[in-house]
Amino acid sequence: MIRSHFLNMVVFSGLVAVFFAFLTQNDAKNRMRVVLILGGSMIVLSLVLAYVMYPFPIR
Amino acid sequence: MSETMVEQAAPRARSAAGSFVACALAWLVPGLGHLYLGKKGRAAVFFLVVAATFGLGIASDGAASLIEERQPLTFLATFDNVAVGPFDLVGRYLTYGTIVYALPGEEGDPRRTRLVDRQRARVRSVTYEYGNTFLLTAGLMNLLLILDAFDIATGRKE
């Protein structure tokens, strides 16, 4: 069981990126590109969103 | 010459029965539909990815959804869980100790109380939200795989 929120996000992003890479692309080079762009953007955008939301109180 | 090449490059369409078999196999085991259609590499990756996503969901205390008539979204969540195929039976058994798809009876029914208690035990886990996300994502992935197998079987996609 992974308790780290960040690690869960990285694993989730990786699985989803690999899934869509194989679903949408047929050659290895394009698949790798999709994994890097999709997986990377999921992680980076989540961190940016978390940073933007940081000043807002929970309640 | 060029027409022949175009014919060779075009994806081969299967009969309606073949398409149905591909979709049924894709539901039964993630990736099996693609294996049936000759896409061995993709089939292996899809199986591993969906199985890993589902396994992480169970390991993280995700709970299979139960239909509750007063909450329409539970129909969608349960449908999504069922989309992952027989894996869902394992998920339901581990969550509730039995194979059940809907909350039975009215408030106060002992069967209902037992199921709700088991569900609440999962909800209290700190990783419940992660687990549920993984479980629902595994179901959505397999739905896409079924549609993809259909597209390949009907010749819309290679």
Backbone of each chain as ProteinMPNN parsed JSONL, in Angstrom:
{"seq_chain_A": "MIRSHFLNMVVFSGLVAVFFAFLTQNDAKNRMRVVLILGGSMIVLSLVLAYVMYPFPIR", "coords_chain_A": {"N_chain_A": [[0.848, -1.199, 0.0], [0.667, 2.126, -0.975], [1.385, 5.047, 0.7], [2.171, 7.615, 0.275], [1.136, 10.606, -1.152], [2.242, 11.896, -3.347], [3.78, 9.851, -4.535], [1.759, 8.038, -5.19], [0.496, 9.578, -7.117], [2.487, 9.736, -9.083], [2.794, 7.032, -9.813], [0.188, 6.491, -10.727], [0.017, 8.338, -12.861], [2.018, 7.307, -14.512], [1.002, 4.743, -15.174], [-1.384, 5.418, -16.525], [-0.328, 6.943, -18.615], [1.277, 5.058, -20.009], [-0.737, 3.293, -20.765], [-2.339, 4.891, -22.529], [-0.427, 5.495, -24.42], [0.082, 3.034, -25.671], [-2.441, 2.542, -26.566], [-2.988, 4.507, -28.44], [-0.823, 4.788, -30.186], [1.373, 3.24, -32.628], [4.084, 2.704, -33.058], [7.298, 2.297, -31.433], [8.806, 4.632, -30.897], [7.003, 6.788, -31.03], [5.286, 5.987, -28.999], [6.918, 6.192, -26.731], [7.258, 8.929, -26.739], [4.649, 9.826, -26.212], [4.308, 8.74, -23.655], [6.209, 10.202, -22.193], [5.352, 12.883, -22.616], [2.604, 12.877, -21.849], [2.611, 11.591, -19.281], [4.517, 13.195, -17.977], [3.322, 15.755, -18.165], [0.994, 15.368, -16.684], [2.023, 15.058, -14.098], [3.556, 17.434, -13.717], [1.616, 19.481, -14.167], [-0.171, 18.889, -12.106], [1.401, 19.471, -9.874], [1.795, 22.205, -10.296], [-0.852, 23.117, -10.113], [-1.395, 22.393, -7.463], [0.402, 24.092, -6.191], [-0.626, 26.586, -6.89], [-3.048, 26.456, -5.586], [-2.296, 26.467, -2.983], [-2.34, 28.879, -1.285], [-5.037, 29.066, -0.635], [-7.412, 28.553, 1.896], [-8.456, 25.473, 3.581], [-11.027, 25.414, 4.628]], "CA_chain_A": [[0.0, 0.0, 0.0], [1.466, 3.359, -1.056], [0.727, 6.095, 1.484], [2.592, 8.934, -0.201], [0.25, 11.167, -2.167], [3.043, 12.171, -4.541], [4.137, 8.578, -5.171], [0.525, 7.545, -5.803], [0.253, 10.367, -8.329], [3.491, 9.359, -10.092], [2.441, 5.683, -10.292], [-1.057, 6.634, -11.489], [0.339, 9.018, -14.121], [2.783, 6.373, -15.327], [0.113, 3.702, -15.705], [-2.298, 6.022, -17.509], [0.46, 7.358, -19.786], [1.631, 3.856, -20.767], [-1.977, 2.784, -21.351], [-2.745, 5.685, -23.69], [0.621, 5.398, -25.438], [-0.139, 1.795, -26.428], [-3.78, 2.587, -27.175], [-3.089, 5.469, -29.542], [0.336, 4.781, -31.086], [1.763, 1.905, -33.093], [5.529, 2.438, -33.048], [7.947, 2.491, -30.127], [9.271, 6.008, -30.707], [5.842, 7.626, -30.718], [4.781, 5.58, -27.681], [7.789, 6.802, -25.722], [6.967, 10.363, -26.743], [3.371, 10.018, -25.515], [4.522, 8.462, -22.23], [6.928, 11.324, -21.586], [4.552, 14.116, -22.647], [1.379, 12.716, -21.052], [2.978, 11.341, -17.876], [5.183, 14.389, -17.443], [2.394, 16.889, -18.009], [0.085, 15.078, -15.558], [2.737, 15.321, -12.839], [3.924, 18.854, -13.61], [0.408, 20.309, -14.019], [-0.712, 18.656, -10.763], [2.226, 20.233, -8.93], [1.495, 23.632, -10.509], [-2.19, 23.357, -9.56], [-1.276, 22.318, -6.008], [1.105, 25.293, -5.756], [-1.563, 27.711, -7.047], [-4.11, 26.316, -4.577], [-1.72, 26.484, -1.636], [-2.771, 29.979, -0.406], [-6.453, 28.981, -0.277], [-7.652, 27.728, 3.095], [-9.276, 24.277, 3.355], [-12.435, 25.787, 4.896]], "C_chain_A": [[0.888, 1.254, 0.0], [0.73, 4.459, -0.293], [1.066, 7.497, 0.994], [1.684, 9.411, -1.334], [1.013, 11.37, -3.474], [3.372, 10.879, -5.284], [2.913, 7.944, -5.846], [0.272, 8.257, -7.129], [1.21, 9.964, -9.444], [3.146, 7.984, -10.688], [1.201, 5.747, -11.182], [-0.774, 7.263, -12.862], [1.08, 8.076, -15.064], [1.894, 5.32, -15.967], [-0.805, 4.256, -16.798], [-1.545, 6.407, -18.785], [0.83, 6.148, -20.649], [0.392, 3.3, -21.483], [-2.34, 3.558, -22.623], [-1.692, 5.659, -24.809], [0.388, 4.155, -26.302], [-1.503, 1.785, -27.115], [-3.781, 3.433, -28.447], [-1.942, 5.407, -30.545], [0.744, 3.363, -31.461], [3.262, 1.642, -33.072], [6.172, 2.93, -31.748], [8.324, 3.949, -29.86], [8.108, 6.923, -30.304], [5.254, 7.279, -29.352], [5.589, 6.223, -26.563], [7.5, 8.296, -25.594], [5.676, 10.643, -25.969], [3.534, 9.782, -24.02], [5.176, 9.665, -21.553], [6.053, 12.578, -21.52], [3.334, 13.993, -21.721], [1.698, 12.528, -19.563], [3.589, 12.567, -17.237], [4.215, 15.518, -17.212], [1.392, 16.633, -16.882], [0.754, 15.432, -14.227], [3.008, 16.817, -12.669], [2.688, 19.728, -13.394], [-0.234, 20.117, -12.646], [0.068, 19.456, -9.726], [1.952, 21.735, -9.056], [0.145, 23.977, -9.883], [-2.151, 23.352, -8.031], [-0.622, 23.588, -5.467], [0.172, 26.504, -5.821], [-2.629, 27.676, -5.954], [-3.599, 26.499, -3.149], [-2.228, 27.627, -0.745], [-4.226, 29.865, 0.052], [-6.638, 28.091, 0.944], [-8.541, 26.524, 2.769], [-10.743, 24.605, 3.582], [-12.627, 27.291, 4.782]], "O_chain_A": [[1.747, 1.417, 0.866], [-0.42, 4.769, -0.604], [0.336, 8.451, 1.264], [1.49, 8.718, -2.333], [0.513, 11.065, -4.557], [3.259, 10.812, -6.508], [3.019, 7.383, -6.937], [-0.11, 7.64, -8.124], [0.813, 9.86, -10.604], [3.199, 7.794, -11.903], [1.161, 5.14, -12.252], [-1.26, 6.785, -13.887], [0.809, 8.046, -16.264], [2.015, 5.035, -17.158], [-0.977, 3.646, -17.853], [-2.051, 6.225, -19.893], [0.714, 6.199, -21.873], [0.459, 2.893, -22.643], [-2.613, 2.96, -23.664], [-2.023, 5.785, -25.988], [0.487, 4.222, -27.527], [-1.695, 1.104, -28.123], [-4.483, 3.122, -29.409], [-2.075, 5.926, -31.654], [0.497, 2.412, -30.72], [3.682, 0.485, -33.069], [5.672, 3.83, -31.073], [8.18, 4.44, -28.741], [8.215, 7.717, -29.37], [4.781, 8.158, -28.631], [5.038, 6.728, -25.585], [7.498, 8.854, -24.496], [5.614, 11.578, -25.17], [2.978, 10.519, -23.206], [4.752, 10.093, -20.48], [6.015, 13.257, -20.494], [3.065, 14.884, -20.915], [1.137, 13.207, -18.702], [3.244, 12.943, -16.116], [4.269, 16.178, -16.175], [0.981, 17.57, -16.198], [0.133, 16.026, -13.346], [2.73, 17.394, -11.618], [2.7, 20.615, -12.541], [-0.781, 21.063, -12.079], [-0.514, 20.045, -8.815], [1.885, 22.447, -8.054], [0.009, 24.997, -9.208], [-2.782, 24.185, -7.38], [-1.025, 24.106, -4.426], [0.175, 27.345, -4.923], [-3.061, 28.716, -5.458], [-4.387, 26.667, -2.219], [-2.523, 27.396, 0.427], [-4.611, 30.504, 1.031], [-6.079, 26.996, 1.01], [-9.292, 26.552, 1.793], [-11.609, 24.145, 2.839], [-13.737, 27.788, 4.972]]}, "seq_chain_B": "MSETMVEQAAPRARSAAGSFVACALAWLVPGLGHLYLGKKGRAAVFFLVVAATFGLGIASDGAASLIEERQPLTFLATFDNVAVGPFDLVGRYLTYGTIVYALPGEEGDPRRTRLVDRQRARVRSVTYEYGNTFLLTAGLMNLLLILDAFDIATGRKE", "coords_chain_B": {"N_chain_B": [[-0.609, -1.679, -59.207], [-0.204, 0.204, -57.098], [-2.785, 0.213, -56.076], [-3.006, -2.384, -55.134], [-1.171, -2.27, -53.067], [-2.481, -0.493, -51.365], [-4.698, -2.014, -50.72], [-3.466, -4.07, -49.291], [-2.501, -2.651, -47.15], [-4.752, -1.83, -45.832], [-6.7, -2.235, -42.844], [-7.83, -5.451, -41.71], [-11.159, -6.408, -41.734], [-13.372, -8.042, -39.45], [-15.999, -10.546, -39.136], [-19.359, -9.879, -37.901], [-19.799, -11.589, -35.765], [-17.18, -12.223, -35.087], [-16.287, -9.718, -34.219], [-17.912, -9.407, -31.986], [-16.996, -11.518, -30.401], [-14.358, -10.65, -29.96], [-14.833, -8.344, -28.407], [-16.136, -9.473, -26.204], [-14.143, -11.142, -25.187], [-12.285, -9.179, -24.565], [-13.568, -7.947, -22.454], [-13.661, -10.048, -20.66], [-11.0, -10.763, -19.926], [-8.599, -8.324, -19.442], [-7.014, -7.173, -22.334], [-7.188, -9.588, -23.656], [-8.895, -9.542, -25.823], [-7.396, -8.1, -27.679], [-5.308, -9.876, -28.011], [-6.656, -11.977, -29.249], [-7.133, -10.695, -31.622], [-4.669, -10.676, -32.72], [-2.787, -8.901, -31.762], [-0.3, -9.168, -30.036], [1.784, -7.99, -28.445], [0.657, -5.543, -27.566], [-1.522, -6.6, -26.211], [-0.313, -7.9, -24.013], [0.832, -5.714, -22.649], [-1.469, -4.198, -22.066], [-2.845, -5.97, -20.404], [-1.065, -6.132, -18.215], [-0.986, -3.433, -17.366], [-3.695, -2.818, -16.713], [-4.212, -4.823, -14.826], [-2.308, -4.16, -12.884], [-3.219, -1.62, -12.142], [-5.747, -2.253, -11.118], [-4.963, -4.022, -9.062], [-3.452, -2.314, -7.416], [-5.506, -0.686, -6.613], [-7.096, -2.403, -5.035], [-5.197, -3.12, -3.101], [-4.845, -0.681, -1.919], [-7.055, -0.349, -0.37], [-9.385, 0.274, -1.799], [-12.895, 0.286, -2.602], [-15.345, -1.825, -4.033], [-18.143, -0.548, -5.782], [-21.568, -0.263, -4.692], [-24.905, -0.567, -5.844], [-27.186, 1.893, -5.01], [-30.418, 2.856, -4.774], [-31.258, 5.467, -4.176], [-29.125, 6.989, -4.788], [-28.11, 7.959, -7.693], [-25.576, 8.063, -8.985], [-24.237, 5.858, -8.098], [-24.981, 3.8, -9.739], [-23.541, 4.266, -12.095], [-20.913, 4.058, -11.109], [-20.864, 1.396, -10.25], [-21.34, 0.073, -12.661], [-18.981, 0.795, -13.954], [-17.116, -0.539, -12.335], [-17.846, -3.186, -12.89], [-17.099, -3.321, -15.512], [-14.483, -4.101, -15.615], [-14.408, -6.755, -15.765], [-14.132, -10.263, -14.746], [-12.283, -9.755, -12.713], [-13.552, -7.964, -11.096], [-15.2, -9.515, -9.519], [-13.435, -10.563, -7.678], [-12.673, -8.223, -6.401], [-15.118, -7.458, -5.234], [-15.584, -9.594, -3.522], [-13.406, -9.376, -1.787], [-13.973, -6.921, -0.676], [-16.577, -7.108, 0.46], [-16.907, -9.679, 1.358], [-18.583, -11.321, 0.047], [-20.332, -11.893, -3.096], [-21.858, -9.212, -4.297], [-24.06, -6.764, -5.676], [-25.801, -4.715, -5.184], [-27.187, -2.658, -2.596], [-29.084, -4.352, -0.291], [-32.601, -4.445, 0.676], [-34.237, -2.328, 3.209], [-33.381, 0.525, 5.355], [-31.91, -0.608, 8.343], [-32.163, -3.265, 7.814], [-30.512, -6.26, 8.461], [-28.692, -7.442, 6.623], [-28.077, -5.346, 4.96], [-26.956, -3.568, 6.781], [-24.646, -4.982, 7.504], [-23.184, -4.961, 5.11], [-22.847, -2.204, 4.716], [-21.312, -1.598, 6.947], [-18.947, -2.968, 6.347], [-18.191, -1.57, 4.107], [-17.787, 0.961, 5.206], [-15.62, 0.427, 6.819], [-13.597, 0.285, 4.973], [-13.707, 2.873, 3.937], [-12.716, 4.339, 6.026], [-10.009, 3.931, 5.882], [-6.829, 5.449, 5.262], [-5.917, 5.415, 2.683], [-8.069, 5.015, 1.08], [-9.311, 6.737, -0.843], [-7.367, 6.885, -2.845], [-7.278, 4.194, -3.554], [-9.893, 3.76, -4.513], [-9.875, 5.455, -6.721], [-7.95, 4.204, -8.342], [-9.279, 1.743, -8.771], [-11.631, 2.531, -10.157], [-10.443, 3.684, -12.381], [-9.206, 1.469, -13.549], [-11.472, 0.111, -14.457], [-12.464, 1.984, -16.333], [-10.34, 1.984, -18.132], [-10.532, -0.633, -19.126], [-13.011, -0.491, -20.371], [-12.363, 1.236, -22.487], [-10.579, -0.437, -23.781], [-12.263, -2.468, -24.67], [-13.807, -1.052, -26.529], [-11.738, -0.337, -28.263], [-10.904, -2.845, -29.166], [-13.183, -3.511, -30.587], [-13.095, -1.56, -32.616], [-10.747, -2.349, -33.938], [-11.467, -4.918, -34.735], [-13.548, -4.403, -36.5], [-12.235, -3.19, -38.516], [-11.741, -0.483, -38.471], [-9.524, 0.458, -37.327], [-5.987, -0.153, -37.088]], "CA_chain_B": [[0.393, -1.901, -58.177], [-0.479, 1.03, -55.922], [-4.059, -0.227, -55.499], [-2.715, -3.598, -54.376], [-0.514, -1.875, -51.821], [-3.5, 0.091, -50.507], [-5.506, -3.126, -50.214], [-2.697, -4.79, -48.281], [-2.306, -1.817, -45.963], [-6.02, -1.613, -45.136], [-6.94, -3.181, -41.775], [-8.763, -6.52, -42.069], [-12.368, -6.39, -40.914], [-13.896, -9.364, -39.11], [-17.455, -10.644, -39.188], [-20.025, -9.355, -36.7], [-19.556, -12.543, -34.674], [-15.777, -12.049, -34.694], [-16.211, -8.476, -33.436], [-18.537, -9.659, -30.689], [-16.064, -12.372, -29.624], [-13.231, -9.803, -29.534], [-15.303, -7.481, -27.313], [-16.424, -10.317, -25.041], [-12.851, -11.546, -24.623], [-11.672, -7.981, -23.98], [-14.205, -7.739, -21.145], [-13.37, -11.186, -19.784], [-9.634, -10.555, -19.417], [-8.027, -7.159, -20.129], [-5.984, -7.5, -23.322], [-7.466, -10.847, -24.362], [-9.5, -9.168, -27.104], [-6.303, -7.733, -28.582], [-4.582, -11.125, -28.307], [-7.505, -12.659, -30.235], [-7.005, -9.982, -32.897], [-3.287, -10.807, -33.187], [-1.92, -7.834, -31.243], [0.24, -9.822, -28.841], [2.525, -7.05, -27.595], [-0.31, -4.641, -26.943], [-2.337, -7.385, -25.272], [0.465, -8.121, -22.783], [0.954, -4.44, -21.927], [-2.787, -3.821, -21.531], [-3.146, -6.831, -19.252], [-0.226, -5.734, -17.078], [-1.366, -2.099, -16.875], [-5.016, -2.864, -16.057], [-4.087, -5.651, -13.621], [-1.57, -3.387, -11.876], [-4.107, -0.548, -11.662], [-6.761, -2.893, -10.273], [-4.288, -4.547, -7.871], [-3.14, -1.189, -6.53], [-6.785, -0.239, -6.048], [-7.475, -3.319, -3.952], [-4.182, -3.022, -2.04], [-5.005, 0.613, -1.253], [-8.36, -0.349, 0.312], [-10.513, 0.747, -2.606], [-14.075, -0.566, -2.409], [-16.264, -1.967, -5.161], [-19.37, 0.222, -5.517], [-22.854, -0.961, -4.628], [-26.021, 0.256, -6.319], [-28.167, 2.338, -4.027], [-31.395, 3.525, -5.638], [-31.381, 6.898, -3.886], [-27.915, 7.683, -5.266], [-27.977, 7.53, -9.093], [-24.192, 7.913, -9.421], [-23.735, 4.526, -7.756], [-25.212, 2.936, -10.907], [-22.393, 4.459, -12.98], [-19.697, 3.521, -10.467], [-20.95, -0.07, -10.261], [-21.132, -0.314, -14.064], [-17.555, 0.961, -14.215], [-16.433, -1.658, -11.66], [-18.156, -4.436, -13.602], [-16.427, -3.279, -16.82], [-13.14, -4.694, -15.551], [-14.564, -8.207, -15.967], [-14.153, -11.109, -13.542], [-11.498, -9.134, -11.631], [-14.497, -7.283, -10.212], [-15.699, -10.489, -8.536], [-12.408, -10.609, -6.626], [-12.796, -6.965, -5.665], [-16.342, -7.487, -4.416], [-15.416, -10.586, -2.447], [-12.476, -8.828, -0.797], [-14.594, -5.772, -0.003], [-17.804, -7.41, 1.221], [-16.948, -11.076, 1.8], [-19.568, -12.016, -0.788], [-20.517, -11.218, -4.389], [-23.092, -8.442, -4.199], [-24.002, -5.6, -6.566], [-26.69, -3.636, -4.728], [-27.527, -2.699, -1.166], [-30.411, -4.97, -0.192], [-33.574, -4.068, 1.706], [-34.387, -0.96, 3.713], [-32.553, 0.847, 6.52], [-32.163, -1.497, 9.473], [-32.029, -4.649, 7.353], [-29.191, -6.706, 8.922], [-27.789, -7.684, 5.48], [-27.648, -4.02, 4.509], [-26.085, -3.029, 7.824], [-23.356, -5.674, 7.438], [-22.462, -4.472, 3.928], [-22.467, -0.807, 4.943], [-20.213, -1.622, 7.917], [-17.716, -3.384, 5.656], [-17.821, -0.452, 3.228], [-17.262, 2.042, 6.056], [-14.285, 0.027, 7.285], [-12.673, 0.665, 3.89], [-13.704, 4.332, 3.8], [-11.893, 4.894, 7.11], [-8.593, 3.779, 5.543], [-6.27, 6.696, 4.725], [-5.646, 5.289, 1.247], [-9.325, 4.645, 0.409], [-9.557, 7.563, -2.043], [-6.426, 6.433, -3.882], [-7.721, 2.868, -3.98], [-11.097, 3.893, -5.336], [-9.475, 6.061, -8.001], [-7.301, 3.148, -9.131], [-10.294, 0.76, -9.176], [-12.493, 3.112, -11.196], [-9.624, 3.881, -13.579], [-9.047, 0.146, -14.187], [-12.729, -0.136, -15.176], [-12.524, 2.867, -17.51], [-9.343, 1.49, -19.095], [-11.033, -1.825, -19.811], [-14.07, -0.045, -21.299], [-11.681, 1.728, -23.696], [-10.003, -1.596, -24.478], [-13.368, -3.151, -25.37], [-14.115, -0.23, -27.713], [-10.593, -0.431, -29.165], [-10.975, -4.178, -29.792], [-14.268, -3.424, -31.566], [-12.592, -0.787, -33.76], [-9.777, -3.166, -34.688], [-12.185, -6.054, -35.338], [-14.379, -3.94, -37.615], [-11.372, -2.626, -39.546], [-11.62, 0.98, -38.386], [-8.202, 0.788, -36.786], [-5.035, -1.257, -37.207]], "C_chain_B": [[0.072, -1.134, -56.899], [-1.8, 0.624, -55.249], [-3.866, -1.47, -54.639], [-2.092, -3.246, -53.03], [-1.524, -1.296, -50.837], [-4.361, -1.01, -49.891], [-4.785, -3.872, -49.098], [-2.586, -3.998, -46.989], [-3.594, -1.657, -45.164], [-6.229, -2.657, -44.035], [-8.002, -4.21, -42.158], [-9.965, -6.5, -41.128], [-12.838, -7.813, -40.648], [-15.418, -9.35, -39.215], [-18.037, -10.06, -37.892], [-19.782, -10.273, -35.509], [-18.133, -12.407, -34.149], [-15.593, -10.801, -33.84], [-16.786, -8.681, -32.043], [-17.613, -10.5, -29.798], [-14.898, -11.539, -29.1], [-13.638, -8.929, -28.346], [-15.538, -8.3, -26.048], [-15.12, -10.751, -24.368], [-12.155, -10.367, -23.949], [-12.271, -7.682, -22.617], [-13.768, -8.818, -20.147], [-11.997, -11.07, -19.134], [-9.045, -9.356, -20.162], [-6.908, -7.582, -21.082], [-6.282, -8.753, -24.13], [-8.112, -10.591, -25.726], [-8.43, -8.824, -28.128], [-5.476, -8.963, -28.954], [-5.335, -11.91, -29.381], [-7.352, -12.026, -31.614], [-5.563, -9.966, -33.412], [-2.337, -9.733, -32.711], [-1.296, -8.292, -29.925], [0.93, -8.857, -27.881], [1.592, -6.127, -26.834], [-1.133, -5.367, -25.884], [-1.611, -7.558, -23.943], [0.548, -6.837, -21.963], [-0.386, -4.047, -21.307], [-3.149, -4.673, -20.318], [-2.362, -6.365, -18.027], [-0.677, -4.398, -16.488], [-2.706, -2.149, -16.131], [-4.953, -3.702, -14.773], [-3.36, -4.896, -12.52], [-2.46, -2.289, -11.293], [-5.166, -1.127, -10.721], [-6.142, -3.385, -8.957], [-3.936, -3.442, -6.89], [-4.408, -0.66, -5.87], [-7.213, -1.101, -4.876], [-6.503, -3.18, -2.775], [-4.317, -1.718, -1.255], [-6.379, 0.768, -0.605], [-9.478, 0.32, -0.469], [-11.68, -0.219, -2.433], [-14.898, -0.625, -3.683], [-17.565, -1.246, -4.807], [-20.591, -0.686, -5.465], [-23.946, -0.021, -5.098], [-26.93, 0.593, -5.154], [-29.148, 3.243, -4.77], [-31.487, 5.029, -5.42], [-30.18, 7.7, -4.381], [-27.596, 7.211, -6.696], [-26.527, 7.311, -9.539], [-23.62, 6.543, -9.078], [-23.988, 3.519, -8.893], [-23.991, 3.014, -11.847], [-21.133, 3.83, -12.405], [-19.698, 1.997, -10.492], [-20.742, -0.609, -11.675], [-19.648, -0.26, -14.414], [-16.749, -0.17, -13.56], [-16.62, -2.958, -12.439], [-17.411, -4.492, -14.947], [-15.05, -3.935, -16.799], [-13.195, -6.224, -15.64], [-14.541, -8.993, -14.672], [-13.245, -10.61, -12.407], [-12.435, -8.507, -10.604], [-15.047, -8.239, -9.145], [-14.737, -10.581, -7.357], [-12.526, -9.362, -5.747], [-14.001, -6.96, -4.736], [-16.189, -8.453, -3.246], [-14.499, -10.034, -1.353], [-13.096, -7.663, -0.021], [-15.71, -6.211, 0.936], [-17.87, -8.835, 1.75], [-17.969, -11.906, 1.046], [-19.678, -11.26, -2.119], [-21.875, -10.522, -4.351], [-22.951, -7.175, -5.039], [-24.875, -4.438, -6.105], [-26.943, -3.777, -3.236], [-28.929, -3.272, -1.024], [-31.299, -4.304, 0.859], [-33.586, -2.599, 2.07], [-33.387, -0.721, 4.843], [-32.905, -0.109, 7.658], [-32.112, -2.971, 9.105], [-30.623, -5.127, 7.75], [-28.197, -6.967, 7.791], [-27.201, -6.356, 4.992], [-26.646, -3.417, 5.493], [-24.689, -3.658, 7.742], [-22.523, -5.159, 6.255], [-21.97, -3.039, 4.129], [-21.304, -0.733, 5.929], [-18.89, -1.973, 7.244], [-17.221, -2.269, 4.728], [-17.187, 0.684, 4.044], [-15.868, 1.719, 6.574], [-13.233, 0.409, 6.238], [-12.551, 2.186, 3.801], [-12.806, 4.97, 4.855], [-10.401, 4.795, 6.813], [-8.061, 5.072, 4.917], [-6.042, 6.617, 3.214], [-6.9, 4.929, 0.444], [-9.55, 5.422, -0.889], [-8.625, 7.169, -3.183], [-6.926, 5.11, -4.461], [-8.929, 2.935, -4.895], [-10.774, 4.472, -6.704], [-8.834, 5.018, -8.906], [-8.343, 2.141, -9.641], [-11.16, 1.29, -10.316], [-11.717, 3.315, -12.496], [-9.408, 2.554, -14.316], [-10.297, -0.193, -15.0], [-12.827, 0.7, -16.435], [-11.535, 2.409, -18.585], [-9.912, 0.289, -19.856], [-12.201, -1.498, -20.744], [-13.45, 0.443, -22.608], [-11.084, 0.577, -24.493], [-11.071, -2.365, -25.253], [-13.712, -2.389, -26.659], [-12.989, -0.311, -28.746], [-10.6, -1.772, -29.899], [-12.064, -4.179, -30.862], [-13.794, -2.692, -32.823], [-11.625, -1.601, -34.608], [-10.502, -4.292, -35.422], [-13.014, -5.622, -36.545], [-13.563, -3.254, -38.712], [-11.244, -1.12, -39.522], [-10.225, 1.412, -37.949], [-7.295, -0.414, -36.965], [-4.69, -1.835, -35.852]], "O_chain_B": [[0.065, -1.683, -55.797], [-1.929, 0.681, -54.026], [-4.465, -1.607, -53.572], [-2.426, -3.828, -51.998], [-1.454, -1.558, -49.637], [-4.71, -0.959, -48.712], [-5.389, -4.259, -48.098], [-2.577, -4.557, -45.892], [-3.553, -1.381, -43.965], [-5.967, -3.84, -44.256], [-8.965, -3.88, -42.85], [-9.824, -6.563, -39.907], [-12.72, -8.686, -41.508], [-16.041, -8.299, -39.361], [-17.318, -9.788, -36.931], [-19.584, -9.808, -34.387], [-17.893, -12.465, -32.943], [-14.845, -10.811, -32.863], [-16.236, -8.203, -31.05], [-17.467, -10.232, -28.606], [-14.488, -11.689, -27.949], [-12.877, -8.788, -27.389], [-15.181, -7.872, -24.951], [-15.005, -10.732, -23.143], [-11.52, -10.519, -22.905], [-11.57, -7.216, -21.718], [-13.54, -8.548, -18.968], [-11.859, -11.26, -17.926], [-8.994, -9.366, -21.392], [-5.969, -8.268, -20.679], [-5.685, -8.959, -25.186], [-7.892, -11.347, -26.672], [-8.53, -9.201, -29.295], [-4.999, -9.075, -30.083], [-4.727, -12.442, -30.31], [-7.427, -12.705, -32.638], [-5.268, -9.321, -34.418], [-1.206, -9.647, -33.189], [-1.705, -7.865, -28.846], [0.702, -8.892, -26.672], [1.716, -5.95, -25.622], [-1.407, -4.83, -24.811], [-2.203, -7.387, -22.877], [0.363, -6.854, -20.746], [-0.435, -3.613, -20.156], [-3.688, -4.171, -19.331], [-2.919, -6.221, -16.939], [-0.746, -4.242, -15.269], [-2.834, -1.587, -15.044], [-5.558, -3.346, -13.762], [-3.744, -4.977, -11.353], [-2.452, -2.059, -10.084], [-5.446, -0.563, -9.663], [-6.712, -3.196, -7.883], [-4.097, -3.603, -5.68], [-4.387, -0.24, -4.713], [-7.644, -0.588, -3.844], [-6.914, -3.127, -1.616], [-3.954, -1.65, -0.081], [-6.815, 1.884, -0.325], [-10.411, 0.869, 0.118], [-11.479, -1.401, -2.153], [-15.124, 0.394, -4.336], [-18.034, -1.323, -3.671], [-20.636, -1.734, -6.109], [-23.926, 1.172, -4.794], [-27.383, -0.281, -4.415], [-28.758, 4.27, -5.327], [-31.759, 5.782, -6.355], [-30.206, 8.931, -4.395], [-26.911, 6.207, -6.892], [-26.273, 6.457, -10.388], [-22.642, 6.105, -9.684], [-23.293, 2.508, -8.995], [-23.481, 1.999, -12.323], [-20.38, 3.158, -13.11], [-18.661, 1.376, -10.725], [-20.06, -1.614, -11.872], [-19.124, -1.15, -15.083], [-15.812, -0.695, -14.161], [-15.678, -3.729, -12.623], [-17.128, -5.576, -15.459], [-14.512, -4.286, -17.849], [-12.165, -6.896, -15.597], [-14.887, -8.464, -13.615], [-13.427, -11.01, -11.257], [-12.158, -8.515, -9.404], [-15.324, -7.831, -8.017], [-15.151, -10.665, -6.2], [-12.484, -9.44, -4.519], [-13.914, -6.512, -3.593], [-16.611, -8.164, -2.126], [-14.765, -10.193, -0.162], [-12.779, -7.45, 1.149], [-15.788, -5.746, 2.074], [-18.781, -9.174, 2.506], [-18.192, -13.07, 1.376], [-19.185, -10.14, -2.253], [-22.917, -11.178, -4.37], [-21.874, -6.583, -5.112], [-24.715, -3.311, -6.574], [-26.916, -4.879, -2.687], [-29.875, -2.721, -1.588], [-30.81, -3.683, 1.803], [-33.039, -1.749, 1.366], [-32.648, -1.621, 5.24], [-34.081, -0.382, 7.899], [-32.027, -3.831, 9.982], [-29.639, -4.468, 7.413], [-26.998, -6.746, 7.959], [-26.02, -6.253, 4.663], [-25.633, -2.838, 5.1], [-23.679, -2.97, 7.889], [-21.316, -4.948, 6.379], [-20.843, -2.696, 3.769], [-20.409, 0.097, 5.771], [-17.853, -1.37, 7.523], [-16.02, -2.049, 4.578], [-16.194, 1.285, 3.634], [-15.037, 2.61, 6.75], [-12.119, 0.805, 6.58], [-11.461, 2.726, 3.616], [-12.204, 6.016, 4.613], [-9.605, 5.504, 7.428], [-8.758, 5.715, 4.132], [-5.982, 7.647, 2.543], [-6.806, 4.58, -0.733], [-9.931, 4.845, -1.907], [-9.035, 7.123, -4.343], [-6.991, 4.927, -5.677], [-8.987, 2.256, -5.921], [-11.322, 4.042, -7.718], [-9.137, 4.952, -10.098], [-8.297, 1.734, -10.802], [-11.397, 0.599, -11.307], [-12.266, 3.139, -13.584], [-9.424, 2.511, -15.546], [-10.193, -0.723, -16.106], [-13.224, 0.2, -17.487], [-11.836, 2.436, -19.778], [-9.789, 0.205, -21.078], [-12.369, -2.139, -21.781], [-13.93, 0.12, -23.694], [-11.079, 0.6, -25.723], [-10.818, -2.853, -26.355], [-13.885, -2.982, -27.723], [-13.244, -0.349, -29.95], [-10.338, -1.833, -31.101], [-11.891, -4.776, -31.925], [-14.05, -3.131, -33.945], [-11.67, -1.554, -35.837], [-10.2, -4.588, -36.579], [-13.166, -6.382, -37.501], [-14.116, -2.793, -39.71], [-10.695, -0.531, -40.454], [-9.803, 2.549, -38.161], [-7.758, -1.554, -36.992], [-3.9, -2.775, -35.765]]}, "name": "protein", "num_of_chains": 2, "seq": "MIRSHFLNMVVFSGLVAVFFAFLTQNDAKNRMRVVLILGGSMIVLSLVLAYVMYPFPIRMSETMVEQAAPRARSAAGSFVACALAWLVPGLGHLYLGKKGRAAVFFLVVAATFGLGIASDGAASLIEERQPLTFLATFDNVAVGPFDLVGRYLTYGTIVYALPGEEGDPRRTRLVDRQRARVRSVTYEYGNTFLLTAGLMNLLLILDAFDIATGRKE"}
